[in-house]
Amino acid sequence: MANRPPAPAAQYDTVETGGSRVLITAAIIAATLMQTLDTTIVNVALPIIQGNLGATIDEGAWVVTGYIISAVIVIPLTPWLQIRFGRRQYYSAAIIGFTIASVLCGSASSIEQLILWRVVQGAFGGGLIATAQATIRDTFPKDKIGLSQGLFSLGAIVGPAVGPTLGGWLTDNFSWNWVFFVNVVPGAFAGAVILTRLKNPGDPRRVPLDVTGLALLIVGLGSLQYVLDEGQRNDWFNDPLISGFAIASVCGLIAFAYWELFVARQPVVDLRVLRYPQIAAGSVLALSVGATLYGAIVIFPQYVQGILGFTATLSGELIFVRAIFIAAGTPLVVRLATSGKVDTRILLVFGFLLVGFSQLAFAHITTSASDFGTFVLPNIACGLGLSMLFVPISIAILNGLPPPMIPKASSFQSLSMQLGGSISTAMLVTLLDRRSAFHQDVLAQYIQPAYAPLASLLARHVPAGAIYAVVAREASAMSFADCQFALGIVVFALMPLVLFLPKRRNIPAAPVTIALE
């Protein structure tokens, strides 16, 4: 009797109409934008934060690392949290908690305080994206799934691209504290609307917490994220601590998968949803989108600011070009994806081709002498390509799933994007370091008196230090080009997974009654 599953929850119609739908949608977009901005907005301000708080580079890195680790752990738990506390209650608590944590981050007077509140902020933020995607999906009728995911993507994809722009502007014109205080207005608005207006798809109900599964998840994902964030800084597996966390991650994730699939009666994360081909393939494709979106945003500002001498604001404006075309392309993609005349897989193929070729174009034009205008066309192509990916992937994953599967599928898609960004960033930073050393070794072969250009410089009494600086700068630019090329290859390598998504031209209209079971 003790192991009997709980009775199914009552089912409620969550579809909204008119002004109520507009208000709830605006609140969801605001909350999503608030969270996704924080994944990139802090990176631009990090050097200023370190200087103002007297922190080392390693301590400053934990401002980012602590946030991501706690967020990655919470993301898979969101379906259980929605069932246990109710979607409205959990979602509003996450928004309000994230907003309060943002204020505490901006008010921190030491690096230790800032890291602590960033971990708290990540714990609340981890549930915002997956919950938002499922919520906006259920707020619209089933025949409007494309529109709902298109609106959601305005926050999910545009947010990370806008982050560096806003972060650079706030840091240059105000102070680093405002990269956190900027969350107060959208957070207060979204929290109030969701708490008072959102309908629950089902009554909250007591569901036993899979403590063992949760512990294994924390060990597995937390250790993995630590390895990804700290690996390059500590020379990867030459460092005993990194090796230990890597072993803990592998063992924890294997044990977690076994426990959830074969032992747990009510798993905290339902891995069985991966038996749906569209969820499994779509999650890997979402990983590719996260790798391109977050990875490129991390390395590109480093290149234009470090090699080309752009200001933080100018660097952000360059990435903002991409964000504009993501937003501009999304409405057309929604119309095509929901027209019933275009297979969404065709849109995905074109999207991946645009993103892949734009990355190869970036690799070609990434030099030490490029200017702002050089990058405009590739940024436009990449933005349009990304606009063709998120909505079709979301439609392919969510359309046709049984209602109880929707929050779980959204959770896997959100986790995949976050892990894609983390894996991509770690690999790109490592590649950047290794390829820079490689190119320096190659260029050093020309640093000998018999080489005519060098002889000319020496004849003009150019200092050896200045010559080395030129070599290092060129080697660094070449390594950034290699990273762009690698991103393009990753995109093309994962593109065939589109074939595993279901072929659906029509999105049938039907009343939607949602229950979390």
NUVOVEX-555103 format. One record per residue (C-alpha): residue number from 1; residue in one letter; z, y, x. Coordinates in steps of 0.02 Angstrom, whole numbers, m for minus. Example, Ala and Ser with C-alpha at 12.3 -4.5 7.8 and 13.67 -1.06 7.14 Angstrom:
REM residues 2
num=1 residuo=A w=390 v=m225 u=615
num=2 residuo=S w=357 v=m53 u=684
//
This chain:
REM residues 517
num=1 residuo=M w=0 v=0 u=0
num=2 residuo=A w=40 v=118 u=142
num=3 residuo=N w=m136 v=106 u=209
num=4 residuo=R w=m224 v=136 u=44
num=5 residuo=P w=m349 v=280 u=59
num=6 residuo=P w=m304 v=436 u=m39
num=7 residuo=A w=m382 v=464 u=m207
num=8 residuo=P w=m544 v=564 u=m207
num=9 residuo=A w=m521 v=750 u=m223
num=10 residuo=A w=m570 v=844 u=m378
num=11 residuo=Q w=m747 v=912 u=m367
num=12 residuo=Y w=m791 v=1093 u=m396
num=13 residuo=D w=m953 v=1189 u=m406
num=14 residuo=T w=m955 v=1311 u=m259
num=15 residuo=V w=m1122 v=1396 u=m293
num=16 residuo=E w=m1106 v=1585 u=m312
num=17 residuo=T w=m1224 v=1711 u=m392
num=18 residuo=G w=m1254 v=1898 u=m391
num=19 residuo=G w=m1133 v=2016 u=m306
num=20 residuo=S w=m1006 v=1880 u=m269
num=21 residuo=R w=m1133 v=1783 u=m166
num=22 residuo=V w=m1183 v=1941 u=m72
num=23 residuo=L w=m1003 v=1984 u=m32
num=24 residuo=I w=m957 v=1809 u=26
num=25 residuo=T w=m1116 v=1795 u=129
num=26 residuo=A w=m1081 v=1962 u=212
num=27 residuo=A w=m904 v=1903 u=253
num=28 residuo=I w=m968 v=1739 u=327
num=29 residuo=I w=m1098 v=1830 u=434
num=30 residuo=A w=m965 v=1954 u=493
num=31 residuo=A w=m845 v=1814 u=542
num=32 residuo=T w=m983 v=1715 u=628
num=33 residuo=L w=m1046 v=1866 u=723
num=34 residuo=M w=m868 v=1909 u=775
num=35 residuo=Q w=m841 v=1736 u=849
num=36 residuo=T w=m1010 v=1715 u=933
num=37 residuo=L w=m1000 v=1888 u=1010
num=38 residuo=D w=m839 v=1836 u=1097
num=39 residuo=T w=m928 v=1693 u=1186
num=40 residuo=T w=m1028 v=1817 u=1291
num=41 residuo=I w=m954 v=1991 u=1269
num=42 residuo=V w=m808 v=1957 u=1388
num=43 residuo=N w=m919 v=1901 u=1533
num=44 residuo=V w=m985 v=2077 u=1561
num=45 residuo=A w=m811 v=2153 u=1562
num=46 residuo=L w=m730 v=2018 u=1669
num=47 residuo=P w=m744 v=2109 u=1838
num=48 residuo=I w=m662 v=2264 u=1761
num=49 residuo=I w=m526 v=2158 u=1682
num=50 residuo=Q w=m487 v=2076 u=1849
num=51 residuo=G w=m475 v=2244 u=1935
num=52 residuo=N w=m366 v=2326 u=1801
num=53 residuo=L w=m246 v=2180 u=1786
num=54 residuo=G w=m241 v=2139 u=1971
num=55 residuo=A w=m311 v=1964 u=1945
num=56 residuo=T w=m404 v=1853 u=2066
num=57 residuo=I w=m577 v=1786 u=2026
num=58 residuo=D w=m502 v=1615 u=1985
num=59 residuo=E w=m374 v=1692 u=1868
num=60 residuo=G w=m508 v=1796 u=1784
num=61 residuo=A w=m615 v=1642 u=1758
num=62 residuo=W w=m477 v=1568 u=1651
num=63 residuo=V w=m502 v=1709 u=1526
num=64 residuo=V w=m665 v=1621 u=1484
num=65 residuo=T w=m616 v=1441 u=1525
num=66 residuo=G w=m456 v=1442 u=1421
num=67 residuo=Y w=m549 v=1507 u=1269
num=68 residuo=I w=m688 v=1378 u=1279
num=69 residuo=I w=m573 v=1229 u=1308
num=70 residuo=S w=m468 v=1265 u=1154
num=71 residuo=A w=m621 v=1303 u=1048
num=72 residuo=V w=m711 v=1142 u=1099
num=73 residuo=I w=m558 v=1038 u=1053
num=74 residuo=V w=m541 v=1118 u=881
num=75 residuo=I w=m724 v=1110 u=829
num=76 residuo=P w=m727 v=921 u=790
num=77 residuo=L w=m563 v=938 u=694
num=78 residuo=T w=m629 v=1063 u=567
num=79 residuo=P w=m682 v=935 u=434
num=80 residuo=W w=m506 v=860 u=433
num=81 residuo=L w=m425 v=1033 u=430
num=82 residuo=Q w=m532 v=1083 u=281
num=83 residuo=I w=m480 v=927 u=185
num=84 residuo=R w=m297 v=943 u=230
num=85 residuo=F w=m272 v=1129 u=194
num=86 residuo=G w=m424 v=1173 u=87
num=87 residuo=R w=m580 v=1258 u=150
num=88 residuo=R w=m534 v=1431 u=84
num=89 residuo=Q w=m357 v=1423 u=154
num=90 residuo=Y w=m411 v=1357 u=324
num=91 residuo=Y w=m562 v=1470 u=344
num=92 residuo=S w=m466 v=1628 u=298
num=93 residuo=A w=m321 v=1578 u=413
num=94 residuo=A w=m443 v=1550 u=556
num=95 residuo=I w=m524 v=1721 u=530
num=96 residuo=I w=m358 v=1813 u=516
num=97 residuo=G w=m284 v=1718 u=664
num=98 residuo=F w=m437 v=1756 u=770
num=99 residuo=T w=m425 v=1941 u=727
num=100 residuo=I w=m239 v=1952 u=768
num=101 residuo=A w=m268 v=1857 u=932
num=102 residuo=S w=m406 v=1982 u=974
num=103 residuo=V w=m285 v=2127 u=955
num=104 residuo=L w=m158 v=2037 u=1065
num=105 residuo=C w=m293 v=2005 u=1196
num=106 residuo=G w=m341 v=2188 u=1199
num=107 residuo=S w=m158 v=2238 u=1214
num=108 residuo=A w=m119 v=2118 u=1357
num=109 residuo=S w=m34 v=2200 u=1506
num=110 residuo=S w=m52 v=2053 u=1626
num=111 residuo=I w=m180 v=1919 u=1662
num=112 residuo=E w=m57 v=1784 u=1606
num=113 residuo=Q w=m38 v=1865 u=1436
num=114 residuo=L w=m226 v=1884 u=1418
num=115 residuo=I w=m259 v=1701 u=1461
num=116 residuo=L w=m125 v=1645 u=1336
num=117 residuo=W w=m197 v=1746 u=1193
num=118 residuo=R w=m374 v=1693 u=1238
num=119 residuo=V w=m321 v=1511 u=1218
num=120 residuo=V w=m247 v=1554 u=1048
num=121 residuo=Q w=m404 v=1650 u=1002
num=122 residuo=G w=m512 v=1500 u=1050
num=123 residuo=A w=m406 v=1384 u=943
num=124 residuo=F w=m438 v=1493 u=790
num=125 residuo=G w=m618 v=1528 u=838
num=126 residuo=G w=m665 v=1346 u=861
num=127 residuo=G w=m665 v=1317 u=674
num=128 residuo=L w=m759 v=1472 u=624
num=129 residuo=I w=m938 v=1419 u=659
num=130 residuo=A w=m939 v=1243 u=586
num=131 residuo=T w=m839 v=1299 u=434
num=132 residuo=A w=m952 v=1450 u=409
num=133 residuo=Q w=m1110 v=1344 u=413
num=134 residuo=A w=m1046 v=1221 u=283
num=135 residuo=T w=m974 v=1361 u=176
num=136 residuo=I w=m1132 v=1465 u=168
num=137 residuo=R w=m1231 v=1307 u=135
num=138 residuo=D w=m1123 v=1269 u=m17
num=139 residuo=T w=m1122 v=1449 u=m81
num=140 residuo=F w=m1310 v=1442 u=m111
num=141 residuo=P w=m1401 v=1321 u=m228
num=142 residuo=K w=m1483 v=1172 u=m145
num=143 residuo=D w=m1658 v=1245 u=m157
num=144 residuo=K w=m1598 v=1395 u=m54
num=145 residuo=I w=m1537 v=1294 u=95
num=146 residuo=G w=m1665 v=1378 u=209
num=147 residuo=L w=m1609 v=1551 u=157
num=148 residuo=S w=m1426 v=1507 u=182
num=149 residuo=Q w=m1456 v=1440 u=358
num=150 residuo=G w=m1569 v=1587 u=400
num=151 residuo=L w=m1431 v=1710 u=355
num=152 residuo=F w=m1304 v=1606 u=451
num=153 residuo=S w=m1415 v=1606 u=606
num=154 residuo=L w=m1409 v=1796 u=611
num=155 residuo=G w=m1230 v=1778 u=669
num=156 residuo=A w=m1242 v=1612 u=759
num=157 residuo=I w=m1390 v=1652 u=872
num=158 residuo=V w=m1402 v=1842 u=872
num=159 residuo=G w=m1217 v=1859 u=914
num=160 residuo=P w=m1223 v=1782 u=1089
num=161 residuo=A w=m1380 v=1882 u=1130
num=162 residuo=V w=m1302 v=2046 u=1073
num=163 residuo=G w=m1137 v=2011 u=1163
num=164 residuo=P w=m1188 v=2071 u=1337
num=165 residuo=T w=m1265 v=2230 u=1264
num=166 residuo=L w=m1110 v=2276 u=1165
num=167 residuo=G w=m993 v=2219 u=1303
num=168 residuo=G w=m1082 v=2325 u=1433
num=169 residuo=W w=m1086 v=2478 u=1322
num=170 residuo=L w=m902 v=2465 u=1273
num=171 residuo=T w=m848 v=2435 u=1453
num=172 residuo=D w=m954 v=2578 u=1523
num=173 residuo=N w=m907 v=2705 u=1389
num=174 residuo=F w=m730 v=2656 u=1336
num=175 residuo=S w=m627 v=2518 u=1417
num=176 residuo=W w=m622 v=2330 u=1431
num=177 residuo=N w=m490 v=2323 u=1292
num=178 residuo=W w=m623 v=2369 u=1164
num=179 residuo=V w=m719 v=2207 u=1190
num=180 residuo=F w=m572 v=2131 u=1093
num=181 residuo=F w=m526 v=2276 u=977
num=182 residuo=V w=m705 v=2277 u=910
num=183 residuo=N w=m659 v=2122 u=809
num=184 residuo=V w=m530 v=2210 u=701
num=185 residuo=V w=m644 v=2286 u=567
num=186 residuo=P w=m759 v=2135 u=537
num=187 residuo=G w=m610 v=2018 u=548
num=188 residuo=A w=m508 v=2114 u=419
num=189 residuo=F w=m657 v=2126 u=301
num=190 residuo=A w=m706 v=1942 u=317
num=191 residuo=G w=m527 v=1879 u=304
num=192 residuo=A w=m492 v=1978 u=145
num=193 residuo=V w=m653 v=1924 u=59
num=194 residuo=I w=m638 v=1740 u=104
num=195 residuo=L w=m455 v=1731 u=55
num=196 residuo=T w=m482 v=1812 u=m116
num=197 residuo=R w=m659 v=1763 u=m167
num=198 residuo=L w=m711 v=1596 u=m90
num=199 residuo=K w=m707 v=1441 u=m200
num=200 residuo=N w=m636 v=1279 u=m133
num=201 residuo=P w=m752 v=1128 u=m146
num=202 residuo=G w=m601 v=1021 u=m180
num=203 residuo=D w=m411 v=1029 u=m191
num=204 residuo=P w=m315 v=1017 u=m27
num=205 residuo=R w=m241 v=845 u=m7
num=206 residuo=R w=m129 v=756 u=115
num=207 residuo=V w=m228 v=653 u=238
num=208 residuo=P w=m134 v=564 u=378
num=209 residuo=L w=m165 v=641 u=548
num=210 residuo=D w=m242 v=521 u=673
num=211 residuo=V w=m122 v=569 u=813
num=212 residuo=T w=m192 v=444 u=938
num=213 residuo=G w=m370 v=499 u=907
num=214 residuo=L w=m320 v=682 u=921
num=215 residuo=A w=m231 v=650 u=1087
num=216 residuo=L w=m381 v=558 u=1158
num=217 residuo=L w=m497 v=696 u=1098
num=218 residuo=I w=m391 v=829 u=1185
num=219 residuo=V w=m390 v=729 u=1347
num=220 residuo=G w=m577 v=690 u=1341
num=221 residuo=L w=m650 v=857 u=1288
num=222 residuo=G w=m519 v=965 u=1372
num=223 residuo=S w=m544 v=876 u=1540
num=224 residuo=L w=m733 v=883 u=1521
num=225 residuo=Q w=m731 v=1070 u=1489
num=226 residuo=Y w=m616 v=1098 u=1638
num=227 residuo=V w=m734 v=1002 u=1752
num=228 residuo=L w=m884 v=1101 u=1688
num=229 residuo=D w=m799 v=1270 u=1707
num=230 residuo=E w=m709 v=1242 u=1872
num=231 residuo=G w=m821 v=1114 u=1959
num=232 residuo=Q w=m934 v=1230 u=2058
num=233 residuo=R w=m792 v=1347 u=2104
num=234 residuo=N w=m694 v=1199 u=2179
num=235 residuo=D w=m841 v=1106 u=2259
num=236 residuo=W w=m853 v=977 u=2121
num=237 residuo=F w=m798 v=800 u=2166
num=238 residuo=N w=m744 v=847 u=2341
num=239 residuo=D w=m592 v=920 u=2256
num=240 residuo=P w=m463 v=788 u=2203
num=241 residuo=L w=m413 v=886 u=2048
num=242 residuo=I w=m592 v=896 u=1984
num=243 residuo=S w=m615 v=710 u=2019
num=244 residuo=G w=m455 v=671 u=1926
num=245 residuo=F w=m506 v=772 u=1774
num=246 residuo=A w=m680 v=692 u=1777
num=247 residuo=I w=m603 v=518 u=1771
num=248 residuo=A w=m484 v=574 u=1634
num=249 residuo=S w=m631 v=642 u=1535
num=250 residuo=V w=m735 v=483 u=1547
num=251 residuo=C w=m588 v=369 u=1506
num=252 residuo=G w=m527 v=483 u=1367
num=253 residuo=L w=m695 v=497 u=1281
num=254 residuo=I w=m731 v=310 u=1292
num=255 residuo=A w=m559 v=268 u=1224
num=256 residuo=F w=m581 v=402 u=1089
num=257 residuo=A w=m748 v=329 u=1032
num=258 residuo=Y w=m678 v=152 u=1026
num=259 residuo=W w=m522 v=206 u=932
num=260 residuo=E w=m615 v=310 u=804
num=261 residuo=L w=m750 v=179 u=771
num=262 residuo=F w=m650 v=17 u=773
num=263 residuo=V w=m463 v=49 u=757
num=264 residuo=A w=m422 v=208 u=661
num=265 residuo=R w=m410 v=184 u=473
num=266 residuo=Q w=m437 v=370 u=441
num=267 residuo=P w=m514 v=442 u=600
num=268 residuo=V w=m482 v=623 u=641
num=269 residuo=V w=m667 v=637 u=688
num=270 residuo=D w=m788 v=529 u=590
num=271 residuo=L w=m911 v=469 u=723
num=272 residuo=R w=m995 v=358 u=594
num=273 residuo=V w=m1095 v=509 u=533
num=274 residuo=L w=m1202 v=487 u=688
num=275 residuo=R w=m1281 v=337 u=602
num=276 residuo=Y w=m1386 v=466 u=511
num=277 residuo=P w=m1536 v=490 u=626
num=278 residuo=Q w=m1554 v=674 u=581
num=279 residuo=I w=m1375 v=710 u=633
num=280 residuo=A w=m1389 v=617 u=798
num=281 residuo=A w=m1559 v=689 u=846
num=282 residuo=G w=m1519 v=861 u=776
num=283 residuo=S w=m1357 v=869 u=876
num=284 residuo=V w=m1450 v=835 u=1038
num=285 residuo=L w=m1581 v=966 u=993
num=286 residuo=A w=m1440 v=1088 u=955
num=287 residuo=L w=m1374 v=1050 u=1129
num=288 residuo=S w=m1542 v=1105 u=1197
num=289 residuo=V w=m1535 v=1267 u=1097
num=290 residuo=G w=m1358 v=1300 u=1162
num=291 residuo=A w=m1413 v=1263 u=1341
num=292 residuo=T w=m1556 v=1388 u=1330
num=293 residuo=L w=m1463 v=1521 u=1233
num=294 residuo=Y w=m1298 v=1523 u=1326
num=295 residuo=G w=m1360 v=1467 u=1497
num=296 residuo=A w=m1494 v=1601 u=1507
num=297 residuo=I w=m1374 v=1736 u=1448
num=298 residuo=V w=m1251 v=1689 u=1587
num=299 residuo=I w=m1374 v=1691 u=1734
num=300 residuo=F w=m1492 v=1829 u=1678
num=301 residuo=P w=m1367 v=1974 u=1688
num=302 residuo=Q w=m1311 v=1912 u=1859
num=303 residuo=Y w=m1491 v=1922 u=1919
num=304 residuo=V w=m1539 v=2092 u=1849
num=305 residuo=Q w=m1373 v=2172 u=1899
num=306 residuo=G w=m1348 v=2086 u=2066
num=307 residuo=I w=m1528 v=2083 u=2130
num=308 residuo=L w=m1617 v=2222 u=2036
num=309 residuo=G w=m1469 v=2341 u=2024
num=310 residuo=F w=m1469 v=2362 u=1834
num=311 residuo=T w=m1314 v=2435 u=1752
num=312 residuo=A w=m1215 v=2328 u=1630
num=313 residuo=T w=m1286 v=2430 u=1487
num=314 residuo=L w=m1467 v=2414 u=1545
num=315 residuo=S w=m1442 v=2228 u=1572
num=316 residuo=G w=m1376 v=2210 u=1395
num=317 residuo=E w=m1521 v=2310 u=1325
num=318 residuo=L w=m1644 v=2190 u=1405
num=319 residuo=I w=m1561 v=2041 u=1321
num=320 residuo=F w=m1553 v=2141 u=1160
num=321 residuo=V w=m1744 v=2136 u=1155
num=322 residuo=R w=m1727 v=1948 u=1132
num=323 residuo=A w=m1597 v=1971 u=994
num=324 residuo=I w=m1711 v=2091 u=899
num=325 residuo=F w=m1851 v=1963 u=890
num=326 residuo=I w=m1732 v=1822 u=844
num=327 residuo=A w=m1679 v=1927 u=694
num=328 residuo=A w=m1858 v=1982 u=656
num=329 residuo=G w=m1930 v=1806 u=662
num=330 residuo=T w=m1795 v=1721 u=559
num=331 residuo=P w=m1851 v=1781 u=385
num=332 residuo=L w=m2029 v=1719 u=414
num=333 residuo=V w=m1964 v=1552 u=478
num=334 residuo=V w=m1853 v=1535 u=324
num=335 residuo=R w=m2002 v=1568 u=210
num=336 residuo=L w=m2110 v=1440 u=300
num=337 residuo=A w=m1972 v=1309 u=311
num=338 residuo=T w=m1933 v=1321 u=125
num=339 residuo=S w=m2110 v=1340 u=60
num=340 residuo=G w=m2136 v=1153 u=41
num=341 residuo=K w=m2302 v=1170 u=132
num=342 residuo=V w=m2245 v=1157 u=313
num=343 residuo=D w=m2158 v=1012 u=396
num=344 residuo=T w=m2005 v=1086 u=481
num=345 residuo=R w=m2040 v=977 u=633
num=346 residuo=I w=m2199 v=1077 u=664
num=347 residuo=L w=m2096 v=1237 u=670
num=348 residuo=L w=m1978 v=1155 u=792
num=349 residuo=V w=m2119 v=1101 u=906
num=350 residuo=F w=m2191 v=1277 u=911
num=351 residuo=G w=m2017 v=1347 u=938
num=352 residuo=F w=m1981 v=1232 u=1085
num=353 residuo=L w=m2152 v=1269 u=1159
num=354 residuo=L w=m2121 v=1457 u=1150
num=355 residuo=V w=m1948 v=1443 u=1226
num=356 residuo=G w=m2006 v=1321 u=1361
num=357 residuo=F w=m2156 v=1424 u=1414
num=358 residuo=S w=m2056 v=1585 u=1409
num=359 residuo=Q w=m1931 v=1507 u=1531
num=360 residuo=L w=m2075 v=1457 u=1647
num=361 residuo=A w=m2141 v=1636 u=1633
num=362 residuo=F w=m1969 v=1701 u=1682
num=363 residuo=A w=m1972 v=1586 u=1833
num=364 residuo=H w=m2140 v=1659 u=1885
num=365 residuo=I w=m2089 v=1842 u=1871
num=366 residuo=T w=m1911 v=1828 u=1937
num=367 residuo=T w=m1925 v=1920 u=2104
num=368 residuo=S w=m1827 v=2050 u=2199
num=369 residuo=A w=m1950 v=2185 u=2146
num=370 residuo=S w=m1964 v=2159 u=1957
num=371 residuo=D w=m1925 v=2298 u=1836
num=372 residuo=F w=m1869 v=2314 u=1654
num=373 residuo=G w=m2045 v=2305 u=1582
num=374 residuo=T w=m2085 v=2145 u=1674
num=375 residuo=F w=m1966 v=2046 u=1564
num=376 residuo=V w=m2007 v=2118 u=1393
num=377 residuo=L w=m2147 v=1998 u=1342
num=378 residuo=P w=m2057 v=1838 u=1397
num=379 residuo=N w=m1901 v=1900 u=1306
num=380 residuo=I w=m2003 v=1928 u=1148
num=381 residuo=A w=m2077 v=1753 u=1161
num=382 residuo=C w=m1906 v=1675 u=1191
num=383 residuo=G w=m1831 v=1770 u=1044
num=384 residuo=L w=m1969 v=1715 u=926
num=385 residuo=G w=m1952 v=1536 u=990
num=386 residuo=L w=m1765 v=1532 u=962
num=387 residuo=S w=m1790 v=1600 u=786
num=388 residuo=M w=m1898 v=1447 u=751
num=389 residuo=L w=m1765 v=1324 u=808
num=390 residuo=F w=m1597 v=1353 u=727
num=391 residuo=V w=m1649 v=1361 u=544
num=392 residuo=P w=m1766 v=1209 u=548
num=393 residuo=I w=m1637 v=1106 u=643
num=394 residuo=S w=m1503 v=1154 u=516
num=395 residuo=I w=m1617 v=1112 u=370
num=396 residuo=A w=m1667 v=946 u=449
num=397 residuo=I w=m1485 v=900 u=479
num=398 residuo=L w=m1407 v=957 u=315
num=399 residuo=N w=m1544 v=929 u=187
num=400 residuo=G w=m1527 v=764 u=97
num=401 residuo=L w=m1353 v=722 u=163
num=402 residuo=P w=m1217 v=665 u=42
num=403 residuo=P w=m1104 v=816 u=7
num=404 residuo=P w=m951 v=746 u=101
num=405 residuo=M w=m1058 v=733 u=258
num=406 residuo=I w=m1106 v=917 u=264
num=407 residuo=P w=m947 v=984 u=349
num=408 residuo=K w=m952 v=840 u=472
num=409 residuo=A w=m1135 v=869 u=515
num=410 residuo=S w=m1103 v=1056 u=537
num=411 residuo=S w=m959 v=1016 u=653
num=412 residuo=F w=m1068 v=906 u=764
num=413 residuo=Q w=m1205 v=1038 u=769
num=414 residuo=S w=m1081 v=1173 u=818
num=415 residuo=L w=m999 v=1063 u=951
num=416 residuo=S w=m1170 v=1018 u=1023
num=417 residuo=M w=m1219 v=1201 u=1042
num=418 residuo=Q w=m1055 v=1242 u=1128
num=419 residuo=L w=m1063 v=1092 u=1245
num=420 residuo=G w=m1246 v=1128 u=1280
num=421 residuo=G w=m1199 v=1302 u=1336
num=422 residuo=S w=m1054 v=1238 u=1443
num=423 residuo=I w=m1155 v=1100 u=1526
num=424 residuo=S w=m1302 v=1216 u=1555
num=425 residuo=T w=m1193 v=1353 u=1630
num=426 residuo=A w=m1106 v=1232 u=1748
num=427 residuo=M w=m1269 v=1154 u=1806
num=428 residuo=L w=m1357 v=1321 u=1826
num=429 residuo=V w=m1215 v=1397 u=1929
num=430 residuo=T w=m1220 v=1244 u=2042
num=431 residuo=L w=m1409 v=1248 u=2054
num=432 residuo=L w=m1401 v=1434 u=2093
num=433 residuo=D w=m1283 v=1404 u=2239
num=434 residuo=R w=m1377 v=1253 u=2310
num=435 residuo=R w=m1550 v=1328 u=2295
num=436 residuo=S w=m1495 v=1493 u=2370
num=437 residuo=A w=m1434 v=1400 u=2524
num=438 residuo=F w=m1597 v=1300 u=2528
num=439 residuo=H w=m1707 v=1455 u=2519
num=440 residuo=Q w=m1605 v=1542 u=2653
num=441 residuo=D w=m1633 v=1394 u=2769
num=442 residuo=V w=m1821 v=1400 u=2736
num=443 residuo=L w=m1833 v=1589 u=2760
num=444 residuo=A w=m1727 v=1579 u=2917
num=445 residuo=Q w=m1870 v=1487 u=3002
num=446 residuo=Y w=m1963 v=1652 u=3005
num=447 residuo=I w=m1819 v=1746 u=3087
num=448 residuo=Q w=m1886 v=1735 u=3264
num=449 residuo=P w=m1963 v=1867 u=3377
num=450 residuo=A w=m2135 v=1787 u=3376
num=451 residuo=Y w=m2152 v=1822 u=3189
num=452 residuo=A w=m2251 v=1985 u=3179
num=453 residuo=P w=m2163 v=2069 u=3030
num=454 residuo=L w=m1994 v=2035 u=3110
num=455 residuo=A w=m2054 v=2101 u=3278
num=456 residuo=S w=m2108 v=2261 u=3191
num=457 residuo=L w=m1935 v=2282 u=3113
num=458 residuo=L w=m1848 v=2253 u=3278
num=459 residuo=A w=m1962 v=2379 u=3363
num=460 residuo=R w=m1901 v=2508 u=3237
num=461 residuo=H w=m1722 v=2461 u=3282
num=462 residuo=V w=m1681 v=2394 u=3108
num=463 residuo=P w=m1505 v=2317 u=3120
num=464 residuo=A w=m1494 v=2127 u=3115
num=465 residuo=G w=m1371 v=2140 u=2971
num=466 residuo=A w=m1499 v=2232 u=2866
num=467 residuo=I w=m1629 v=2099 u=2903
num=468 residuo=Y w=m1509 v=1961 u=2851
num=469 residuo=A w=m1469 v=2056 u=2690
num=470 residuo=V w=m1654 v=2057 u=2645
num=471 residuo=V w=m1666 v=1870 u=2679
num=472 residuo=A w=m1512 v=1834 u=2573
num=473 residuo=R w=m1578 v=1944 u=2432
num=474 residuo=E w=m1747 v=1855 u=2430
num=475 residuo=A w=m1664 v=1684 u=2436
num=476 residuo=S w=m1552 v=1732 u=2290
num=477 residuo=A w=m1700 v=1793 u=2187
num=478 residuo=M w=m1791 v=1630 u=2220
num=479 residuo=S w=m1639 v=1530 u=2165
num=480 residuo=F w=m1631 v=1627 u=2001
num=481 residuo=A w=m1815 v=1585 u=1974
num=482 residuo=D w=m1775 v=1401 u=2003
num=483 residuo=C w=m1641 v=1409 u=1868
num=484 residuo=Q w=m1764 v=1482 u=1743
num=485 residuo=F w=m1887 v=1344 u=1786
num=486 residuo=A w=m1752 v=1212 u=1763
num=487 residuo=L w=m1711 v=1278 u=1589
num=488 residuo=G w=m1894 v=1265 u=1541
num=489 residuo=I w=m1901 v=1085 u=1600
num=490 residuo=V w=m1745 v=1041 u=1499
num=491 residuo=V w=m1823 v=1114 u=1342
num=492 residuo=F w=m1984 v=1014 u=1363
num=493 residuo=A w=m1887 v=855 u=1405
num=494 residuo=L w=m1786 v=861 u=1243
num=495 residuo=M w=m1930 v=916 u=1131
num=496 residuo=P w=m1986 v=737 u=1087
num=497 residuo=L w=m1822 v=713 u=993
num=498 residuo=V w=m1901 v=816 u=855
num=499 residuo=L w=m1993 v=657 u=805
num=500 residuo=F w=m1826 v=576 u=757
num=501 residuo=L w=m1792 v=708 u=625
num=502 residuo=P w=m1840 v=664 u=446
num=503 residuo=K w=m2007 v=725 u=380
num=504 residuo=R w=m1964 v=834 u=231
num=505 residuo=R w=m2081 v=961 u=158
num=506 residuo=N w=m1993 v=994 u=m6
num=507 residuo=I w=m1814 v=1045 u=m35
num=508 residuo=P w=m1775 v=985 u=m210
num=509 residuo=A w=m1684 v=1101 u=m326
num=510 residuo=A w=m1529 v=1028 u=m403
num=511 residuo=P w=m1356 v=1086 u=m453
num=512 residuo=V w=m1235 v=1067 u=m308
num=513 residuo=T w=m1061 v=997 u=m333
num=514 residuo=I w=m969 v=977 u=m170
num=515 residuo=A w=m819 v=871 u=m129
num=516 residuo=L w=m736 v=837 u=37
num=517 residuo=E w=m685 v=657 u=43
//
